Amino acid sequence: MKPRPFHYLEPASSDEALALLADHGPAARILAGGQSLVPLMNMRLVHPQVLIDVNRLAALEFIRQEDGALVVGALTRHYQLESSQLARSVCPLVSEAVRWVGYPAIRMRGTFGGSLAHADPTAELPLVFVCLGGTATLAAHDRTRTVAAADLLRGPFTTAIAPAELLIDVRLPAMPATAGYAFQEYSRRYGGAALVAVAAVMEVEASGKVASARLGIGGVGPTPIRLPEEEALLAGAEPTEEAFHDLAQRVASRIDPGSDVHASAAFRRQLARALVARVLTDSHASALARRAQ
Ligand SMILES: Cc1cc2nc3c(=O)[nH]c(=O)nc-3n(C[C@H](O)[C@H](O)[C@H](O)COP(=O)(O)OP(=O)(O)OC[C@H]3O[C@@H](n4cnc5c(N)ncnc54)[C@H](O)[C@@H]3O)c2cc1C
């Protein structure tokens, strides 16, 4: 299928893009990598009257370290994040997770900003954003505001980004140099959307005990979620297989995944249990290795 007719606008600066967004309001949509929006338009599930193509806004395409955070411009392509040495040294969880997004052709075009704005509950980058407690900068023609991860993602394919706002950048707190990390997901086919995805960051004591952990899961609710109760239980825990499996069991019993044509709730619960146990084991091993460096 082909999309309904639309007006195509190609601003040369962020200011021009913001002015166009202010003029056209909800009738307009931003076009970034087009990897989610264009299929939706072709299927006529979305039909903007005006398409504002931001691909010429080079100022939104950057990766830098600033004030203890990795700052990623909204137009940064997935492959740029994947190959960034800076991202790998400041925030290696995001480098690990972005490799799971689709396949190389998708990662060549898709952008970090597009992934957050699209807000697919199974997507990898929103999960990392929530797990690490990131913030997003949103600009309109007359204001700029910063929104925390928990407030940005409101539901499946729904965010706090207003029609006149442009996502400018994403800030991810720098991970401690000795923190271990792991990302795992299960999808039915190579490059397909995850049924369930899990991310973890863990610091360990010299004894090997868990010092602190961050744990996030996607695909089991309307948005990716952090698991603060399980994180609190992990602090000070012995890193045994049994402890990690008990914690994974606890997560599986507390989540409330849905059933659809792709998988039953019971299967998603089973995946959650297996993947949580795996990321806890892997992030612990990663933390030991990074401490030893
Ligand atoms: C075959 C296939 C497989 C895929 N597999 C995965 C996968 O495994 N994991 C995954 O996460 N994604 C996957 N994707 C989607 C891909 O990651 C997209 O790149 C991403 O979801 C959207 O990024 P984009 O830059 O393409 O955004 P677009 O498609 O251009 O836009 C998506 C939405 O975000 C809005 N938007 C974009 N940029 C901004 C901005 N700066 N400010 C405000 N709003 C904005 C647009 O208006 C639109 O509503 C897949 C896509 C395809 C086609």
The ligand as an ORCA input file, in Angstrom:
! r2SCAN-3c Opt
* xyz 0 1
  C      12.082     -4.598      9.763
  C      12.224     -3.699     10.956
  C      12.718     -4.224     12.138
  C      12.845     -3.403     13.261
  N      13.306     -3.968     14.428
  C      13.396     -3.191     15.513
  C      13.862     -3.731     16.749
  O      14.211     -4.920     16.855
  N      13.926     -2.899     17.828
  C      13.550     -1.575     17.745
  O      13.630     -0.867     18.734
  N      13.131     -1.055     16.596
  C      13.043     -1.811     15.499
  N      12.615     -1.249     14.335
  C      12.289      0.197     14.330
  C      13.544      1.054     14.243
  O      14.368      0.903     15.364
  C      13.217      2.521     14.124
  O      14.396      3.102     13.739
  C      12.737      3.262     15.345
  O      11.659      2.629     15.981
  C      12.232      4.649     14.956
  O      13.302      5.434     14.595
  P      13.272      6.256     13.252
  O      14.396      7.222     13.321
  O      13.215      5.348     12.103
  O      11.910      7.108     13.433
  P      10.734      7.424     12.427
  O      10.166      6.178     11.872
  O      11.152      8.483     11.467
  O       9.713      8.079     13.450
  C       9.078      7.286     14.461
  C       8.189      8.207     15.300
  O       8.974      9.084     16.085
  C       8.688     10.459     15.779
  N       9.960     11.155     15.850
  C      11.126     10.794     15.256
  N      12.120     11.618     15.623
  C      11.573     12.539     16.455
  C      12.095     13.649     17.165
  N      13.397     13.996     17.119
  N      11.231     14.376     17.934
  C       9.934     14.040     18.016
  N       9.382     12.985     17.383
  C      10.187     12.247     16.606
  C       8.064     10.425     14.399
  O       7.213     11.525     14.180
  C       7.289      9.112     14.456
  O       6.059      9.295     15.149
  C      12.499     -2.031     13.200
  C      12.024     -1.495     11.985
  C      11.884     -2.321     10.886
  C      11.352     -1.728      9.611
*
